[in-house]
Amino acid sequence: MIVHFGVRTTEPVKVAYKELKPDEDVSTAVSELLSKMTEMYHQHHTTYDHSMIVYYDPPDTPGGRKEVLVPLPWDIEGVDSKTFPSVRAAFLVYEGAGTPVDVYHRRLEELIEHQGLERDEEIHSIEIMYVPEDLDYTDYTIEIMFPVKR
């Protein structure tokens, strides 16, 4: 179910990050990064309300470049960090797993076309998974962003 969509410009954000190897599993990488952050700073990972996956190449590209990011409230020694830049993007937020993600990707492409926007080629897409307040809740909220030229 689509919750919200449109075009927006994000603010730069300080993040912990891990660049993934071509065959590395995204979910495992996010868990490992959150575990490392928890270990280094002695807070449970639910302190963080979301994690991000940045696809520099289309997700199905063999050997495609991607990284996982978790916003930081402050620097954590021992965790690689950087400032992720401001991005202008078409975005779509959805809940539930009943609809294939490709449907949402097509809807986002339609939005870009309808708005007369042009995709920015530097980053293919960004996926953000928001942590639910109730961790037993299985229908996570996901945001997909397709960067567009300014």
Kinemage of the C-alpha trace (Angstrom):
@kinemage 1
@onewidth
@group {chain A} dominant
@subgroup {mainchain}
@vectorlist {calphas} color= white
{ca met a 1} P 0.000 0.000 0.000
{ca ile a 2} L 1.415 3.396 -1.014
{ca val a 3} L 1.567 5.754 1.958
{ca his a 4} L 3.088 8.832 0.302
{ca phe a 5} L 4.994 9.876 -2.827
{ca gly a 6} L 6.403 12.983 -4.454
{ca val a 7} L 9.664 14.824 -5.113
{ca arg a 8} L 11.891 16.217 -2.365
{ca thr a 9} L 15.422 17.268 -1.548
{ca thr a 10} L 17.088 15.594 1.411
{ca glu a 11} L 19.503 17.232 3.826
{ca pro a 12} L 23.098 16.012 4.113
{ca val a 13} L 23.288 13.420 6.896
{ca lys a 14} L 26.116 11.901 8.935
{ca val a 15} L 26.048 8.119 8.490
{ca ala a 16} L 27.873 4.957 9.418
{ca tyr a 17} L 28.475 3.038 6.214
{ca lys a 18} L 29.733 -0.173 4.743
{ca glu a 19} L 30.517 -0.650 1.084
{ca leu a 20} L 29.314 -4.093 0.049
{ca lys a 21} L 31.196 -6.693 -1.930
{ca pro a 22} L 29.380 -7.794 -5.119
{ca asp a 23} L 28.056 -11.031 -3.576
{ca glu a 24} L 27.477 -9.700 -0.052
{ca asp a 25} L 23.943 -9.993 1.337
{ca val a 26} L 22.368 -6.619 2.142
{ca ser a 27} L 20.355 -7.801 5.180
{ca thr a 28} L 23.411 -9.418 6.732
{ca ala a 29} L 25.491 -6.282 6.115
{ca val a 30} L 22.862 -4.062 7.797
{ca ser a 31} L 22.699 -6.417 10.806
{ca glu a 32} L 26.489 -6.511 11.097
{ca leu a 33} L 26.764 -2.717 10.928
{ca leu a 34} L 24.055 -2.245 13.567
{ca ser a 35} L 25.710 -4.867 15.789
{ca lys a 36} L 29.075 -3.145 15.489
{ca met a 37} L 27.508 0.221 16.318
{ca thr a 38} L 25.702 -1.302 19.312
{ca glu a 39} L 28.928 -2.888 20.537
{ca met a 40} L 30.912 0.338 20.139
{ca tyr a 41} L 28.343 2.595 21.738
{ca his a 42} L 26.413 0.305 24.059
{ca gln a 43} L 22.937 1.199 22.893
{ca his a 44} L 20.419 -1.103 21.305
{ca his a 45} L 20.080 -0.707 17.539
{ca thr a 46} L 16.425 0.349 17.871
{ca thr a 47} L 17.900 3.751 18.757
{ca tyr a 48} L 18.199 4.107 14.965
{ca asp a 49} L 14.898 4.561 13.175
{ca his a 50} L 16.056 3.459 9.731
{ca ser a 51} L 18.765 1.998 7.566
{ca met a 52} L 19.497 2.802 3.929
{ca ile a 53} L 20.819 0.879 0.946
{ca val a 54} L 22.364 2.973 -1.803
{ca tyr a 55} L 22.546 1.305 -5.211
{ca tyr a 56} L 25.028 3.119 -7.425
{ca asp a 57} L 24.219 0.639 -10.209
{ca pro a 58} L 20.892 -1.091 -10.866
{ca pro a 59} L 20.387 -3.791 -8.195
{ca asp a 60} L 20.500 -6.631 -10.734
{ca thr a 61} L 23.861 -5.498 -12.192
{ca pro a 62} L 26.491 -8.232 -11.647
{ca gly a 63} L 29.200 -6.739 -9.436
{ca gly a 64} L 27.131 -3.554 -8.999
{ca arg a 65} L 28.339 -1.057 -6.411
{ca lys a 66} L 26.174 -0.654 -3.307
{ca glu a 67} L 26.526 0.326 0.320
{ca val a 68} L 24.501 0.281 3.511
{ca leu a 69} L 24.107 3.411 5.636
{ca val a 70} L 22.741 4.092 9.115
{ca pro a 71} L 22.254 7.703 10.264
{ca leu a 72} L 24.420 8.639 13.234
{ca pro a 73} L 23.399 10.889 16.096
{ca trp a 74} L 27.157 11.542 16.562
{ca asp a 75} L 30.495 10.019 15.556
{ca ile a 76} L 31.156 6.551 16.901
{ca glu a 77} L 34.824 5.699 17.167
{ca gly a 78} L 35.635 2.470 15.322
{ca val a 79} L 32.781 2.801 12.823
{ca asp a 80} L 33.412 4.118 9.315
{ca ser a 81} L 31.404 7.297 8.842
{ca lys a 82} L 30.876 10.031 6.287
{ca thr a 83} L 28.390 12.704 5.347
{ca phe a 84} L 25.930 11.454 2.755
{ca pro a 85} L 25.155 14.422 0.495
{ca ser a 86} L 21.867 16.150 -0.174
{ca val a 87} L 19.887 14.375 -2.897
{ca arg a 88} L 16.918 15.560 -4.943
{ca ala a 89} L 14.746 12.537 -5.606
{ca ala a 90} L 11.378 11.221 -6.600
{ca phe a 91} L 10.256 9.077 -3.672
{ca leu a 92} L 7.570 6.604 -2.777
{ca val a 93} L 6.816 5.258 0.709
{ca tyr a 94} L 4.913 1.982 1.062
{ca glu a 95} L 3.898 -0.532 3.714
{ca gly a 96} L 3.415 -4.271 3.463
{ca ala a 97} L 4.871 -7.073 1.432
{ca gly a 98} L 1.797 -7.995 -0.587
{ca thr a 99} L 2.819 -6.087 -3.709
{ca pro a 100} L 6.038 -6.825 -5.624
{ca val a 101} L 8.608 -4.032 -5.310
{ca asp a 102} L 8.754 -3.791 -9.133
{ca val a 103} L 5.226 -2.337 -9.075
{ca tyr a 104} L 6.434 0.511 -6.857
{ca his a 105} L 9.502 1.061 -9.043
{ca arg a 106} L 7.245 1.418 -12.114
{ca arg a 107} L 4.984 3.850 -10.240
{ca leu a 108} L 8.022 5.941 -9.348
{ca glu a 109} L 9.187 5.943 -12.983
{ca glu a 110} L 5.691 7.124 -13.991
{ca leu a 111} L 5.941 9.974 -11.469
{ca ile a 112} L 9.304 11.043 -12.894
{ca glu a 113} L 7.938 10.966 -16.434
{ca his a 114} L 4.721 12.800 -15.474
{ca gln a 115} L 6.730 15.539 -13.691
{ca gly a 116} L 9.079 15.930 -16.684
{ca leu a 117} L 12.102 15.048 -14.549
{ca glu a 118} L 15.316 13.342 -15.598
{ca arg a 119} L 17.056 10.623 -13.599
{ca asp a 120} L 20.458 11.471 -12.127
{ca glu a 121} L 22.905 8.742 -13.142
{ca glu a 122} L 25.309 9.065 -10.165
{ca ile a 123} L 23.063 6.979 -7.882
{ca his a 124} L 20.558 4.510 -9.309
{ca ser a 125} L 18.320 4.237 -6.252
{ca ile a 126} L 18.104 4.450 -2.484
{ca glu a 127} L 15.971 2.175 -0.325
{ca ile a 128} L 15.179 3.123 3.248
{ca met a 129} L 13.708 0.658 5.735
{ca tyr a 130} L 12.099 2.259 8.764
{ca val a 131} L 12.146 0.268 12.008
{ca pro a 132} L 8.598 -0.166 13.369
{ca glu a 133} L 7.909 0.858 16.956
{ca asp a 134} L 6.621 -2.675 17.572
{ca leu a 135} L 9.373 -5.049 16.445
{ca asp a 136} L 6.799 -7.867 16.193
{ca tyr a 137} L 5.086 -5.886 13.422
{ca thr a 138} L 6.186 -7.537 10.177
{ca asp a 139} L 4.971 -5.014 7.597
{ca tyr a 140} L 7.862 -2.604 7.601
{ca thr a 141} L 7.618 0.819 6.007
{ca ile a 142} L 9.930 1.143 3.001
{ca glu a 143} L 10.881 4.250 1.044
{ca ile a 144} L 12.291 4.050 -2.472
{ca met a 145} L 14.084 7.076 -3.921
{ca phe a 146} L 15.199 7.636 -7.508
{ca pro a 147} L 17.576 10.615 -7.628
{ca val a 148} L 16.691 13.205 -10.269
{ca lys a 149} L 18.638 16.091 -11.752
{ca arg a 150} L 18.249 19.443 -10.038
